Amino acid sequence: MERGWFATQWGRPDEWEFREIDLAPPGPGEVTIRVRAVGVNPADAKHVAIRRPGVDLPAAIGYEVSGVIEAIGSGTEIVTGAASVGDEVIAFRVSGGYATALTVPAAKVLAKPRALNHDEAANLLLAGTTAAQMLDVAGVRAGATVLLHGASGAVGVSVLQQARVIGARVIGTAGRGSFDRVERFGGVPVEYGPGLADRVRDLAPGGVDAALDAVGADEAVDVSLELVADRARIVTIAAFDRAERAGFAAIAGAQPESAAFRDAARPRLVELAADGRIEVPMARTYPLADAPEALRFLAEGHPGGKIALHP
């Protein structure tokens, strides 16, 4: 019997249930994946913390996994083409990834990049597609100078790497202890806190073309508005109220246009990872049964990399 995590009430991960599940066999257009690693993201807990439109209880937890095809529906191909039992794959924008196995639409499944192990691959696409959309919405192109708030986090690290591929220069805010991490992935670190705008001006005497906010703090929004004249080139994934009031973009995976963009961005990210141009730095792994503990660690703030669960 397979097992998976479910939120049976709105609240904290330590209130979830680790249940036995009946796994349906795949029909046409579906794939069953034996999970090797589960990606852990803040959204896993956030989306069931309080009542949300479109989410029904009990809610199966988890949006991205890496594993091996155990069964495949008749005549079915995955996003990246033909596939067979035993192939290593990743799946993103699924429901119920915190499980030992799951059956999902083949339209959510791609071949796993060989350059990434299962832990890394399971954490590639949620952060990666978010970062890709931030860069796209802000119109970041080669030669641009970008201010990135939260450069040492998971989304920030993916932004840094994708901006480097584009040919853009990124000035990334971080605590001084995370400067090496920002530099490793191609950014120019700057310490957040009082005087941030002036420190950014010193690093970008020609000005800042765009600002990307992965933090949501008032400082991040205030400095972005101060330094970037065109509000169409300011994007946040966290400060939704400020974005509405000030007239800049706020994006989230639940928005239909965001979902469509992120689905379209998946093959390119897999290609970049396969070529070694995107890494997924890892912090820790936990047994699947310890999912609430993994999310507690993530909520502490600065894990220093991604987290994977092992069934």
C-alpha positions in Angstrom: 0.0 0.0 0.0 1.3 3.5 -0.9 1.3 6.4 1.5 1.0 10.2 1.2 0.6 13.3 3.3 -2.8 15.1 3.5 -4.0 18.3 5.1 -7.4 17.3 6.7 -7.9 20.8 8.3 -6.5 24.2 7.7 -3.4 24.7 9.7 0.2 23.7 10.3 2.1 20.7 8.9 2.2 19.0 12.2 -1.6 18.7 11.9 -1.4 16.8 8.6 -2.0 13.1 8.3 0.3 10.5 6.7 -2.2 8.1 5.2 -2.4 5.0 3.2 -3.6 5.7 -0.4 -5.1 3.6 -3.2 -3.0 4.3 -6.3 -5.0 4.3 -9.5 -3.3 2.6 -12.5 -2.5 5.0 -15.4 -5.0 5.4 -18.2 -4.2 6.9 -21.6 -2.4 10.2 -21.1 -1.2 9.2 -17.6 2.0 8.0 -15.9 2.6 6.3 -12.6 5.8 7.5 -10.9 7.7 5.6 -8.2 8.9 8.6 -6.2 12.6 8.9 -5.4 12.7 12.4 -4.1 10.1 15.1 -3.3 10.8 18.8 -3.6 10.0 20.9 -0.5 8.7 24.4 -1.0 7.2 27.1 1.2 4.0 26.9 -0.9 3.4 23.3 0.3 2.5 24.6 3.8 1.3 28.0 2.8 -1.5 26.8 0.5 -3.2 24.8 3.3 -2.4 27.1 6.2 -5.8 29.0 5.9 -8.9 28.4 3.9 -8.2 29.2 0.2 -10.6 29.4 -2.8 -10.3 26.3 -5.0 -8.6 24.1 -2.4 -10.8 21.4 -0.8 -10.0 19.2 2.2 -8.5 16.7 2.5 -5.8 18.2 0.3 -2.9 16.1 -1.0 0.4 17.9 -0.4 3.3 18.5 -2.8 3.9 20.0 -6.2 7.1 18.5 -7.6 8.8 15.1 -7.5 11.6 13.1 -9.2 11.4 9.4 -9.7 11.0 6.5 -12.1 8.2 5.5 -14.4 6.5 2.5 -12.9 3.6 2.3 -15.4 2.5 4.3 -18.4 -0.9 4.6 -20.1 -1.4 3.2 -23.6 0.0 5.4 -26.4 1.2 8.0 -23.9 4.1 10.4 -24.4 5.4 12.8 -21.7 6.3 16.4 -22.4 9.8 15.6 -23.6 8.7 12.8 -25.9 8.5 9.0 -25.9 8.9 7.3 -22.5 9.1 3.8 -21.1 8.8 2.0 -17.8 12.1 2.5 -15.9 12.8 6.0 -17.3 13.9 8.6 -14.8 11.5 11.6 -14.8 10.4 14.7 -13.0 6.9 16.0 -12.5 5.8 19.5 -11.7 2.4 21.2 -10.9 1.2 17.9 -9.6 -1.1 17.3 -6.6 0.0 14.9 -3.9 3.8 14.8 -4.5 4.4 14.0 -0.8 3.9 10.3 -1.5 5.6 7.1 -2.2 4.1 6.9 -5.7 1.5 8.8 -7.7 -0.3 8.7 -11.0 -0.3 12.0 -12.8 -1.2 13.4 -16.3 1.7 12.9 -18.7 1.5 16.6 -19.6 3.1 17.2 -16.2 6.0 14.8 -16.7 9.5 15.5 -18.3 12.6 13.4 -18.6 15.0 14.0 -15.7 18.2 15.9 -16.6 21.0 13.4 -16.2 23.2 16.2 -14.7 21.0 16.3 -11.7 20.4 13.6 -9.0 16.9 13.0 -7.9 17.1 15.4 -4.9 18.2 18.2 -7.2 15.8 17.4 -10.0 12.8 17.3 -7.6 13.6 20.9 -6.7 14.3 22.3 -10.1 11.0 23.5 -11.5 8.9 25.3 -9.0 11.7 27.8 -8.1 13.1 27.7 -11.6 9.8 28.6 -13.4 9.1 31.3 -10.9 12.4 32.8 -11.5 12.0 32.6 -15.3 8.7 34.4 -15.2 10.1 37.2 -13.0 12.8 37.8 -15.5 10.3 37.7 -18.4 7.7 40.0 -16.9 10.4 42.5 -16.0 11.7 42.4 -19.6 15.3 41.5 -18.6 17.5 41.2 -21.6 21.3 41.0 -22.3 23.1 44.0 -20.9 20.4 44.9 -18.3 21.2 45.8 -14.7 18.8 44.1 -12.3 18.3 44.6 -8.6 17.2 41.3 -7.0 15.9 41.2 -3.4 16.4 37.8 -1.7 19.3 36.7 -3.9 20.5 33.8 -1.7 17.1 32.1 -1.5 15.9 29.3 -3.8 14.1 31.5 -6.3 16.9 34.1 -6.1 19.6 31.5 -6.9 17.7 30.4 -9.9 17.2 34.1 -11.0 21.0 34.6 -10.7 21.8 31.6 -12.9 19.2 32.3 -15.5 20.1 36.0 -15.7 23.7 34.9 -16.3 22.6 32.8 -19.2 20.7 35.9 -20.6 23.7 38.1 -20.2 22.2 40.5 -17.5 24.1 41.8 -14.5 22.3 41.2 -11.1 22.9 43.1 -7.9 21.5 40.8 -5.2 20.6 41.7 -1.6 21.7 39.2 1.0 23.0 39.0 4.5 26.8 39.3 4.7 27.1 35.7 5.5 25.5 34.8 2.2 27.7 36.9 -0.1 29.7 33.9 -1.2 26.5 32.2 -2.4 25.4 35.2 -4.4 28.8 35.5 -6.0 29.0 31.8 -6.7 25.9 32.0 -8.9 27.0 35.1 -10.8 25.6 38.0 -8.7 27.0 41.1 -7.2 26.1 41.0 -3.5 24.8 44.0 -1.5 23.8 44.0 2.1 20.2 44.8 2.9 19.3 47.2 5.6 19.4 51.0 6.1 21.2 52.8 3.2 20.5 50.0 0.7 19.4 52.4 -2.1 22.7 54.3 -1.8 24.8 51.1 -1.8 23.0 49.9 -5.0 23.6 53.3 -6.6 27.3 52.9 -5.9 27.3 49.5 -7.6 25.2 50.7 -10.5 26.2 54.2 -11.4 24.4 53.9 -14.7 21.1 53.0 -13.0 19.0 50.0 -12.4 16.8 48.7 -15.3 14.6 46.3 -13.4 13.9 45.1 -9.8 12.8 41.6 -8.8 11.4 41.0 -5.3 11.5 37.5 -3.8 11.2 38.8 -0.2 8.1 41.0 0.2 9.6 43.4 2.8 8.8 47.1 2.7 12.4 47.9 2.3 12.6 45.8 -0.9 9.5 47.5 -2.4 10.5 51.0 -1.3 14.1 50.7 -2.7 12.7 49.2 -6.0 10.3 52.1 -6.4 13.1 54.6 -5.7 15.6 53.1 -8.1 13.5 51.9 -11.1 11.5 54.6 -12.9 9.4 52.2 -15.0 7.0 50.3 -12.7 6.3 47.8 -15.4 9.8 46.5 -14.7 9.3 45.9 -11.0 8.0 42.4 -10.2 7.2 40.7 -6.8 6.3 37.2 -5.8 5.5 38.3 -2.2 4.3 41.9 -1.7 0.9 41.6 -3.3 -0.8 44.4 -1.4 2.0 46.8 -2.1 2.0 45.8 -5.8 -1.7 46.6 -6.1 -1.4 49.9 -4.4 1.7 51.1 -6.2 0.9 49.7 -9.6 3.6 47.1 -10.3 3.4 43.4 -11.2 2.8 40.6 -8.6 2.9 37.1 -10.0 1.9 33.7 -8.5 1.6 30.2 -9.8 -2.2 30.1 -9.2 -2.7 32.9 -11.8 -3.8 31.4 -15.1 -1.2 33.4 -17.1 1.5 32.4 -14.7 0.5 28.7 -14.9 0.6 28.8 -18.7 4.0 30.6 -18.7 5.5 28.2 -16.2 4.3 25.1 -18.1 5.9 26.5 -21.3 9.2 27.3 -19.4 9.7 23.7 -18.2 11.6 22.2 -21.2 14.0 25.1 -21.4 14.9 24.7 -17.7 15.4 21.0 -18.1 17.7 21.8 -21.0 19.7 24.4 -19.0 20.1 21.9 -16.2 21.1 19.1 -18.5 23.8 21.4 -19.9 25.1 22.3 -16.5 24.0 25.9 -16.7 21.6 25.6 -13.8 22.5 24.0 -10.5 20.1 23.2 -7.6 22.1 23.6 -4.4 20.8 21.3 -1.6 20.8 21.8 2.1 19.2 18.6 3.7 17.2 15.6 3.1 14.5 14.0 5.4 12.5 10.8 5.3 9.1 11.3 3.8 7.6 10.4 7.2 9.3 13.5 8.7 7.8 16.0 6.3 6.5 18.3 9.1 10.0 18.5 10.5 11.4 19.4 7.1 8.9 22.2 6.7 9.8 23.5 10.2 13.4 23.7 9.2 12.5 25.5 6.0 10.3 28.0 7.9 13.3 29.0 10.1 14.4 31.2 7.2 17.8 30.5 5.7 18.3 26.7 5.0 21.2 27.4 2.7 19.8 25.3 -0.1 16.8 23.1 -1.1 15.3 20.3 0.9 14.2 16.9 -0.4 12.1 14.2 1.1 12.9 10.5 0.6 10.1 7.9 0.5 
